[in-house]
Amino acid sequence: MNTFTATLSSKGQFTIPKPIRDRLAVQKGAKLEVAYSANGFVVKSKVKPRILELAGSLKKYDNGTPTNVAIERGLEIAAREIANE
């Protein structure tokens, strides 16, 4: 396991070292899950977005009344975009 040192600011903030951010594939604005235990704490990337965060994500693919084919195509495109973020 690689370890890194981070300094806590007066506001209780610290910067996650770049190698860890890269490994978690997180970017500015990403939601992280933080948990603590008797041994310390763990930070995890929230991979599964909440359903409310997805609301409206397919709107740009709307061109009228959707058909089953259009719905499937929009879902495929959105899934690829989410997977590549």
MOPAC internal coordinates of N, CA, C and O (Angstrom, degrees):
PM7 1SCF
backbone

  N    0.0000 0     0.00 0     0.00 0    0    0    0
  C    1.4521 1     0.00 0     0.00 0    1    0    0
  C    1.5256 1   108.26 1     0.00 0    2    1    0
  O    1.2310 1   121.00 1   -48.08 1    3    2    1
  N    1.3281 1   115.70 1   131.92 1    3    2    1
  C    1.4648 1   121.08 1   175.41 1    5    3    2
  C    1.5174 1   109.19 1   -84.46 1    6    5    3
  O    1.2310 1   120.49 1   -39.72 1    7    6    5
  N    1.3187 1   116.68 1   140.28 1    7    6    5
  C    1.4625 1   120.49 1   177.14 1    9    7    6
  C    1.5180 1   109.36 1  -120.40 1   10    9    7
  O    1.2310 1   121.14 1   -29.76 1   11   10    9
  N    1.3190 1   115.42 1   150.24 1   11   10    9
  C    1.4526 1   122.68 1  -179.15 1   13   11   10
  C    1.5172 1   108.06 1  -135.80 1   14   13   11
  O    1.2310 1   120.57 1   -22.85 1   15   14   13
  N    1.3192 1   116.51 1   157.15 1   15   14   13
  C    1.4570 1   121.57 1   177.21 1   17   15   14
  C    1.5180 1   108.91 1  -106.74 1   18   17   15
  O    1.2310 1   120.95 1   -47.18 1   19   18   17
  N    1.3290 1   115.80 1   132.82 1   19   18   17
  C    1.4642 1   121.82 1   176.05 1   21   19   18
  C    1.5184 1   107.30 1  -127.41 1   22   21   19
  O    1.2310 1   120.34 1   -35.16 1   23   22   21
  N    1.3167 1   116.96 1   144.84 1   23   22   21
  C    1.4617 1   122.33 1  -179.12 1   25   23   22
  C    1.5152 1   109.80 1  -103.05 1   26   25   23
  O    1.2310 1   120.58 1   -48.45 1   27   26   25
  N    1.3231 1   116.50 1   131.55 1   27   26   25
  C    1.4589 1   122.35 1   179.17 1   29   27   26
  C    1.5234 1   109.46 1   -81.13 1   30   29   27
  O    1.2310 1   120.49 1   -50.10 1   31   30   29
  N    1.3349 1   116.66 1   129.90 1   31   30   29
  C    1.4681 1   120.77 1  -179.93 1   33   31   30
  C    1.5259 1   110.04 1   -82.15 1   34   33   31
  O    1.2310 1   120.95 1    -6.64 1   35   34   33
  N    1.3275 1   115.79 1   173.36 1   35   34   33
  C    1.4683 1   120.41 1   178.35 1   37   35   34
  C    1.5257 1   111.45 1   -65.29 1   38   37   35
  O    1.2310 1   119.97 1   161.43 1   39   38   37
  N    1.3312 1   117.67 1   -18.57 1   39   38   37
  C    1.4668 1   122.04 1   178.08 1   41   39   38
  C    1.5285 1   111.94 1   -92.19 1   42   41   39
  O    1.2310 1   120.20 1  -174.64 1   43   42   41
  N    1.3229 1   117.22 1     5.36 1   43   42   41
  C    1.4623 1   120.87 1   179.90 1   45   43   42
  C    1.5198 1   112.80 1    79.60 1   46   45   43
  O    1.2310 1   119.86 1  -158.50 1   47   46   45
  N    1.3170 1   117.86 1    21.50 1   47   46   45
  C    1.4605 1   122.50 1  -178.20 1   49   47   46
  C    1.5238 1   110.41 1  -108.19 1   50   49   47
  O    1.2310 1   121.21 1   -27.72 1   51   50   49
  N    1.3274 1   115.30 1   152.28 1   51   50   49
  C    1.4519 1   119.80 1   170.69 1   53   51   50
  C    1.5220 1   108.53 1  -144.39 1   54   53   51
  O    1.2310 1   121.21 1   -22.97 1   55   54   53
  N    1.3146 1   115.29 1   157.03 1   55   54   53
  C    1.4570 1   121.10 1   179.80 1   57   55   54
  C    1.5159 1   108.88 1   -92.99 1   58   57   55
  O    1.2310 1   121.07 1   -51.37 1   59   58   57
  N    1.3223 1   115.56 1   128.63 1   59   58   57
  C    1.4596 1   119.96 1   175.69 1   61   59   58
  C    1.5313 1   106.65 1   -74.07 1   62   61   59
  O    1.2310 1   119.95 1   -55.05 1   63   62   61
  N    1.3255 1   117.70 1   124.95 1   63   62   61
  C    1.4617 1   120.31 1  -177.61 1   65   63   62
  C    1.5353 1   112.09 1   -55.91 1   66   65   63
  O    1.2310 1   120.70 1   -35.27 1   67   66   65
  N    1.3254 1   116.27 1   144.73 1   67   66   65
  C    1.4546 1   122.09 1  -175.32 1   69   67   66
  C    1.5261 1   113.73 1   -53.79 1   70   69   67
  O    1.2310 1   118.41 1   137.18 1   71   70   69
  N    1.3333 1   120.64 1   -42.82 1   71   70   69
  C    1.4695 1   118.77 1   179.33 1   73   71   70
  C    1.5359 1   112.41 1   -59.06 1   74   73   71
  O    1.2310 1   120.51 1   145.75 1   75   74   73
  N    1.3281 1   116.63 1   -34.25 1   75   74   73
  C    1.4653 1   119.85 1   178.52 1   77   75   74
  C    1.5254 1   109.84 1   -73.39 1   78   77   75
  O    1.2310 1   120.02 1   137.07 1   79   78   77
  N    1.3370 1   117.57 1   -42.93 1   79   78   77
  C    1.4737 1   120.71 1   177.08 1   81   79   78
  C    1.5243 1   110.20 1   -58.98 1   82   81   79
  O    1.2310 1   120.74 1   137.79 1   83   82   81
  N    1.3193 1   116.18 1   -42.21 1   83   82   81
  C    1.4657 1   119.87 1   178.80 1   85   83   82
  C    1.5242 1   110.96 1   -63.72 1   86   85   83
  O    1.2310 1   120.56 1   136.52 1   87   86   85
  N    1.3112 1   116.54 1   -43.48 1   87   86   85
  C    1.4737 1   121.07 1  -178.91 1   89   87   86
  C    1.5250 1   111.26 1   -64.81 1   90   89   87
  O    1.2310 1   120.32 1   141.90 1   91   90   89
  N    1.3392 1   116.99 1   -38.10 1   91   90   89
  C    1.4656 1   121.18 1   178.39 1   93   91   90
  C    1.5296 1   111.77 1   -81.36 1   94   93   91
  O    1.2310 1   120.44 1   170.11 1   95   94   93
  N    1.3229 1   116.76 1    -9.89 1   95   94   93
  C    1.4743 1   122.42 1  -177.83 1   97   95   94
  C    1.5249 1   110.91 1    56.74 1   98   97   95
  O    1.2310 1   120.85 1  -133.17 1   99   98   97
  N    1.3378 1   115.97 1    46.83 1   99   98   97
  C    1.4634 1   120.35 1   178.19 1  101   99   98
  C    1.5190 1   109.60 1  -108.61 1  102  101   99
  O    1.2310 1   121.54 1   -30.69 1  103  102  101
  N    1.3227 1   114.66 1   149.31 1  103  102  101
  C    1.4507 1   121.51 1   179.16 1  105  103  102
  C    1.5167 1   109.00 1  -127.87 1  106  105  103
  O    1.2310 1   120.81 1    -3.90 1  107  106  105
  N    1.3225 1   116.05 1   176.10 1  107  106  105
  C    1.4599 1   122.15 1   178.75 1  109  107  106
  C    1.5278 1   109.62 1   -51.33 1  110  109  107
  O    1.2310 1   120.79 1   -47.79 1  111  110  109
  N    1.3161 1   116.09 1   132.21 1  111  110  109
  C    1.4621 1   121.31 1   178.30 1  113  111  110
  C    1.5186 1   114.41 1    87.91 1  114  113  111
  O    1.2310 1   120.00 1   176.23 1  115  114  113
  N    1.3337 1   117.60 1    -3.77 1  115  114  113
  C    1.4623 1   120.50 1  -179.39 1  117  115  114
  C    1.5240 1   110.51 1   -65.96 1  118  117  115
  O    1.2310 1   120.81 1   -32.58 1  119  118  117
  N    1.3171 1   116.05 1   147.42 1  119  118  117
  C    1.4566 1   121.86 1   176.33 1  121  119  118
  C    1.5253 1   108.11 1   -89.62 1  122  121  119
  O    1.2310 1   120.84 1   -48.44 1  123  122  121
  N    1.3127 1   116.00 1   131.56 1  123  122  121
  C    1.4562 1   121.70 1   178.50 1  125  123  122
  C    1.5166 1   109.12 1  -120.10 1  126  125  123
  O    1.2310 1   120.93 1   -31.36 1  127  126  125
  N    1.3034 1   115.83 1   148.64 1  127  126  125
  C    1.4596 1   121.99 1   177.46 1  129  127  126
  C    1.5261 1   107.46 1  -103.66 1  130  129  127
  O    1.2310 1   120.29 1   -53.47 1  131  130  129
  N    1.3197 1   117.05 1   126.53 1  131  130  129
  C    1.4630 1   122.05 1  -178.83 1  133  131  130
  C    1.5202 1   108.21 1  -118.35 1  134  133  131
  O    1.2310 1   120.64 1   -50.82 1  135  134  133
  N    1.3307 1   116.38 1   129.18 1  135  134  133
  C    1.4642 1   121.41 1   178.80 1  137  135  134
  C    1.5218 1   108.06 1  -131.47 1  138  137  135
  O    1.2310 1   120.69 1   -30.12 1  139  138  137
  N    1.3205 1   116.29 1   149.88 1  139  138  137
  C    1.4571 1   119.57 1   178.35 1  141  139  138
  C    1.5210 1   110.22 1  -123.94 1  142  141  139
  O    1.2310 1   121.90 1   -22.55 1  143  142  141
  N    1.3314 1   113.97 1   157.45 1  143  142  141
  C    1.4640 1   121.50 1   177.17 1  145  143  142
  C    1.5211 1   107.38 1  -147.48 1  146  145  143
  O    1.2310 1   120.54 1     4.67 1  147  146  145
  N    1.2929 1   116.58 1  -175.33 1  147  146  145
  C    1.4601 1   120.88 1   179.84 1  149  147  146
  C    1.5325 1   111.09 1   -64.86 1  150  149  147
  O    1.2310 1   120.15 1   156.34 1  151  150  149
  N    1.3300 1   117.32 1   -23.66 1  151  150  149
  C    1.4630 1   121.79 1  -176.77 1  153  151  150
  C    1.5239 1   114.11 1   -92.72 1  154  153  151
  O    1.2310 1   119.43 1   175.65 1  155  154  153
  N    1.3162 1   118.69 1    -4.35 1  155  154  153
  C    1.4609 1   120.88 1  -177.69 1  157  155  154
  C    1.5156 1   110.49 1   139.00 1  158  157  155
  O    1.2310 1   120.55 1    35.74 1  159  158  157
  N    1.3265 1   116.56 1  -144.26 1  159  158  157
  C    1.4557 1   119.17 1   178.25 1  161  159  158
  C    1.5225 1   110.71 1  -140.38 1  162  161  159
  O    1.2310 1   121.60 1   -17.57 1  163  162  161
  N    1.3269 1   114.54 1   162.43 1  163  162  161
  C    1.4561 1   122.46 1  -177.83 1  165  163  162
  C    1.5215 1   108.13 1  -127.98 1  166  165  163
  O    1.2310 1   120.38 1   -41.76 1  167  166  165
  N    1.3240 1   116.88 1   138.24 1  167  166  165
  C    1.4651 1   122.41 1   175.51 1  169  167  166
  C    1.5245 1   107.20 1  -116.83 1  170  169  167
  O    1.2310 1   120.92 1   -53.67 1  171  170  169
  N    1.3402 1   115.84 1   126.33 1  171  170  169
  C    1.4619 1   120.60 1   179.77 1  173  171  170
  C    1.5230 1   109.40 1  -125.84 1  174  173  171
  O    1.2310 1   121.40 1   -33.47 1  175  174  173
  N    1.3093 1   114.93 1   146.53 1  175  174  173
  C    1.4587 1   120.72 1   174.26 1  177  175  174
  C    1.5223 1   108.28 1   -74.33 1  178  177  175
  O    1.2310 1   120.57 1   -44.09 1  179  178  177
  N    1.3333 1   116.51 1   135.91 1  179  178  177
  C    1.4615 1   120.59 1   177.00 1  181  179  178
  C    1.5195 1   107.51 1   -84.82 1  182  181  179
  O    1.2310 1   120.64 1   -86.95 1  183  182  181
  N    1.3164 1   116.39 1    93.05 1  183  182  181
  C    1.4562 1   122.10 1  -175.20 1  185  183  182
  C    1.5187 1   111.72 1   -72.98 1  186  185  183
  O    1.2310 1   120.26 1   137.87 1  187  186  185
  N    1.3116 1   117.12 1   -42.13 1  187  186  185
  C    1.4556 1   120.93 1  -176.83 1  189  187  186
  C    1.5219 1   109.57 1   -86.51 1  190  189  187
  O    1.2310 1   120.04 1   -68.52 1  191  190  189
  N    1.3346 1   117.52 1   111.48 1  191  190  189
  C    1.4659 1   118.73 1   179.37 1  193  191  190
  C    1.5212 1   111.38 1   -70.85 1  194  193  191
  O    1.2310 1   120.89 1   -31.57 1  195  194  193
  N    1.2938 1   115.91 1   148.43 1  195  194  193
  C    1.4548 1   120.27 1   176.41 1  197  195  194
  C    1.5231 1   108.73 1   -69.69 1  198  197  195
  O    1.2310 1   120.54 1   -31.52 1  199  198  197
  N    1.3183 1   116.57 1   148.48 1  199  198  197
  C    1.4583 1   121.37 1  -177.10 1  201  199  198
  C    1.5235 1   111.38 1   -57.41 1  202  201  199
  O    1.2310 1   119.88 1   144.88 1  203  202  201
  N    1.3306 1   117.84 1   -35.12 1  203  202  201
  C    1.4569 1   119.89 1  -179.62 1  205  203  202
  C    1.5219 1   112.13 1   -68.12 1  206  205  203
  O    1.2310 1   120.14 1   152.13 1  207  206  205
  N    1.3396 1   117.34 1   -27.87 1  207  206  205
  C    1.4567 1   120.52 1   177.83 1  209  207  206
  C    1.5270 1   111.23 1   -70.91 1  210  209  207
  O    1.2310 1   120.47 1   159.66 1  211  210  209
  N    1.3375 1   116.71 1   -20.34 1  211  210  209
  C    1.4573 1   121.20 1   179.46 1  213  211  210
  C    1.5215 1   112.71 1   -88.38 1  214  213  211
  O    1.2310 1   120.40 1   169.09 1  215  214  213
  N    1.3230 1   116.83 1   -10.91 1  215  214  213
  C    1.4648 1   120.54 1  -177.35 1  217  215  214
  C    1.5213 1   110.51 1   -55.71 1  218  217  215
  O    1.2310 1   120.79 1   -51.63 1  219  218  217
  N    1.3119 1   116.10 1   128.37 1  219  218  217
  C    1.4575 1   121.51 1   178.54 1  221  219  218
  C    1.5136 1   115.08 1    80.91 1  222  221  219
  O    1.2310 1   119.50 1  -179.32 1  223  222  221
  N    1.3206 1   118.57 1     0.68 1  223  222  221
  C    1.4617 1   120.28 1  -176.00 1  225  223  222
  C    1.5290 1   112.85 1   -68.94 1  226  225  223
  O    1.2310 1   119.78 1   161.09 1  227  226  225
  N    1.3262 1   118.02 1   -18.91 1  227  226  225
  C    1.4610 1   120.85 1   179.68 1  229  227  226
  C    1.5231 1   112.86 1   -99.17 1  230  229  227
  O    1.2310 1   120.32 1  -179.40 1  231  230  229
  N    1.3290 1   116.99 1     0.60 1  231  230  229
  C    1.4643 1   120.98 1  -175.30 1  233  231  230
  C    1.5267 1   112.83 1   -57.40 1  234  233  231
  O    1.2310 1   119.90 1   144.53 1  235  234  233
  N    1.3184 1   117.79 1   -35.47 1  235  234  233
  C    1.4623 1   120.12 1  -178.08 1  237  235  234
  C    1.5270 1   112.39 1   -67.25 1  238  237  235
  O    1.2310 1   120.03 1   166.28 1  239  238  237
  N    1.3350 1   117.55 1   -13.72 1  239  238  237
  C    1.4605 1   121.37 1   178.72 1  241  239  238
  C    1.5287 1   112.04 1   -96.54 1  242  241  239
  O    1.2310 1   120.11 1  -175.86 1  243  242  241
  N    1.3311 1   117.39 1     4.14 1  243  242  241
  C    1.4635 1   122.59 1  -177.33 1  245  243  242
  C    1.5249 1   110.47 1   -78.82 1  246  245  243
  O    1.2310 1   120.85 1   -54.93 1  247  246  245
  N    1.3111 1   115.97 1   125.07 1  247  246  245
  C    1.4696 1   120.32 1   175.02 1  249  247  246
  C    1.5309 1   110.46 1  -133.05 1  250  249  247
  O    1.2310 1   120.10 1  -146.16 1  251  250  249
  N    1.2923 1   117.42 1    33.84 1  251  250  249
  C    1.4617 1   121.82 1  -178.84 1  253  251  250
  C    1.5148 1   110.16 1   123.20 1  254  253  251
  O    1.2310 1   121.29 1    29.16 1  255  254  253
  N    1.3149 1   115.14 1  -150.84 1  255  254  253
  C    1.4628 1   120.42 1   179.82 1  257  255  254
  C    1.5217 1   109.45 1   -70.18 1  258  257  255
  O    1.2310 1   120.19 1   -57.52 1  259  258  257
  N    1.3216 1   117.24 1   122.48 1  259  258  257
  C    1.4635 1   119.00 1  -177.17 1  261  259  258
  C    1.5277 1   112.20 1   -74.53 1  262  261  259
  O    1.2310 1   121.47 1   -35.12 1  263  262  261
  N    1.3081 1   114.79 1   144.88 1  263  262  261
  C    1.4574 1   121.16 1   172.22 1  265  263  262
  C    1.5240 1   106.73 1  -104.29 1  266  265  263
  O    1.2310 1   120.77 1   -10.52 1  267  266  265
  N    1.3125 1   116.14 1   169.48 1  267  266  265
  C    1.4682 1   119.09 1   177.97 1  269  267  266
  C    1.5284 1   110.97 1   -59.52 1  270  269  267
  O    1.2310 1   120.60 1   141.35 1  271  270  269
  N    1.3239 1   116.46 1   -38.65 1  271  270  269
  C    1.4649 1   120.29 1   179.25 1  273  271  270
  C    1.5254 1   110.12 1   -64.84 1  274  273  271
  O    1.2310 1   120.42 1   136.30 1  275  274  273
  N    1.3321 1   116.81 1   -43.70 1  275  274  273
  C    1.4645 1   120.53 1   179.61 1  277  275  274
  C    1.5231 1   111.17 1   -64.30 1  278  277  275
  O    1.2310 1   120.60 1   140.24 1  279  278  277
  N    1.3186 1   116.46 1   -39.76 1  279  278  277
  C    1.4679 1   120.53 1   178.60 1  281  279  278
  C    1.5203 1   109.77 1   -63.03 1  282  281  279
  O    1.2310 1   120.32 1   132.41 1  283  282  281
  N    1.3342 1   116.99 1   -47.59 1  283  282  281
  C    1.4645 1   120.68 1  -179.87 1  285  283  282
  C    1.5292 1   111.13 1   -61.79 1  286  285  283
  O    1.2310 1   120.38 1   138.05 1  287  286  285
  N    1.3201 1   116.88 1   -41.95 1  287  286  285
  C    1.4709 1   121.23 1   179.98 1  289  287  286
  C    1.5264 1   110.97 1   -64.00 1  290  289  287
  O    1.2310 1   120.40 1   135.61 1  291  290  289
  N    1.3219 1   116.84 1   -44.39 1  291  290  289
  C    1.4595 1   120.99 1   178.16 1  293  291  290
  C    1.5135 1   112.06 1   -61.82 1  294  293  291
  O    1.2310 1   120.54 1   139.18 1  295  294  293
  N    1.3277 1   116.58 1   -40.82 1  295  294  293
  C    1.4673 1   120.69 1   178.69 1  297  295  294
  C    1.5272 1   111.00 1   -65.17 1  298  297  295
  O    1.2310 1   120.36 1   139.70 1  299  298  297
  N    1.3258 1   116.92 1   -40.30 1  299  298  297
  C    1.4622 1   120.43 1   178.49 1  301  299  298
  C    1.5296 1   111.38 1   -63.36 1  302  301  299
  O    1.2310 1   120.70 1   134.79 1  303  302  301
  N    1.3183 1   116.26 1   -45.21 1  303  302  301
  C    1.4679 1   120.53 1  -179.92 1  305  303  302
  C    1.5227 1   110.65 1   -64.04 1  306  305  303
  O    1.2310 1   120.51 1   133.99 1  307  306  305
  N    1.3294 1   116.63 1   -46.01 1  307  306  305
  C    1.4652 1   120.56 1  -179.87 1  309  307  306
  C    1.5220 1   110.90 1   -62.97 1  310  309  307
  O    1.2310 1   120.02 1   139.04 1  311  310  309
  N    1.3282 1   117.57 1   -40.96 1  311  310  309
  C    1.4665 1   121.14 1   179.85 1  313  311  310
  C    1.5240 1   110.68 1   -62.61 1  314  313  311
  O    1.2310 1   120.34 1   139.12 1  315  314  313
  N    1.3364 1   116.95 1   -40.88 1  315  314  313
  C    1.4670 1   120.19 1   178.00 1  317  315  314
  C    1.5220 1   111.10 1   -65.11 1  318  317  315
  O    1.2310 1   120.25 1   137.85 1  319  318  317
  N    1.3320 1   117.13 1   -42.15 1  319  318  317
  C    1.4674 1   120.54 1   179.96 1  321  319  318
  C    1.5224 1   111.04 1   -64.29 1  322  321  319
  O    1.2310 1   120.52 1   137.73 1  323  322  321
  N    1.3233 1   116.61 1   -42.27 1  323  322  321
  C    1.4666 1   120.54 1   179.33 1  325  323  322
  C    1.5241 1   110.18 1   -65.14 1  326  325  323
  O    1.2310 1   120.32 1   139.01 1  327  326  325
  N    1.3323 1   116.99 1   -40.99 1  327  326  325
  C    1.4632 1   121.12 1  -179.46 1  329  327  326
  C    1.5258 1   111.68 1   -65.02 1  330  329  327
  O    1.2310 1   120.23 1   151.12 1  331  330  329
  N    1.3273 1   117.17 1   -28.88 1  331  330  329
  C    1.4672 1   121.23 1  -178.20 1  333  331  330
  C    1.5115 1   113.68 1   -88.87 1  334  333  331
  O    1.2310 1   118.87 1   175.89 1  335  334  333
  N    1.3234 1   119.76 1    -4.11 1  335  334  333
  C    1.4777 1   122.09 1  -179.21 1  337  335  334
  C    1.4950 1   110.67 1   -75.04 1  338  337  335
  O    1.2310 1   120.10 1   180.00 1  339  338  337

